Amino acid sequence: ISLIDSPHEPLRGIGVRLLGELPDESLLEREGLLVALARHPLADLRNAVRPVIRRLSHNAAAAGFTRRLAQLLVAALLAPEAIEGVHRSIAQLLREDLDSAWADDVDKELALRLARAASPAARELGGHLIDARAQADAAWAQSFTTDEIVELADAEVFAARQAARFACSTRAGKTRATSSLKSSARDSARPTSRRAYW
């Protein structure tokens, strides 16, 4: 593991590969080290640890690890980016390497915070989270206010604009369905026979 601190990239890569050969149980006890590598200033270390994290995340016994790791990485995305490229790597890891179950814990407020963040990578992740959740859960999509939908529709990130369109169409569908029910109720309340005049 001392090789990870080497000033030479090839040796650092060997160090991370050796780390990855440890049993999962041992790696799960090194959660802090894995988080530090995932958001390390050096891109080669961030890239080298991704296969290790991916393997652990898809281990059914490591669901708690995945959720804790996701929480720490999302928090890093919401913090100022000290080194260019770190946020992009973190967002990529969250979207491509972690088991997707962690996203179920993201509520609307956190997703909007990501979509409004200063970091482009955070905004992109927030847009994707909102879009995916809105398409999977109509009630969640309908929970967005008109102002929030307008804000998303004006976002730079395509996924956020797509989520806004879906949320808007979902709300429109709900409004049409409600109007249709009210109309049916009014029709059923009307007398079925009319007095004939002649």
Secondary structure, DSSP 8 states (H G I E B T S, - for coil): -GGGG-SSHHHHHHHHHHHHTS-HHHHHTTHHHHHHHHT-SSHHHHHHHHHHHHHHHT-GGGHHHHHHHHHHHHHHHHS--SSTTHHHHHHHHHHHTS-GGGGGG--HHHHHHHHTSSSHHHHHHHHHHHHHHHHH-HHHHHTS-HHHHHHHHT-SSHHHHHHHHHHHHHHHHHHHHHHHHHHHHHHHHS-SS-----
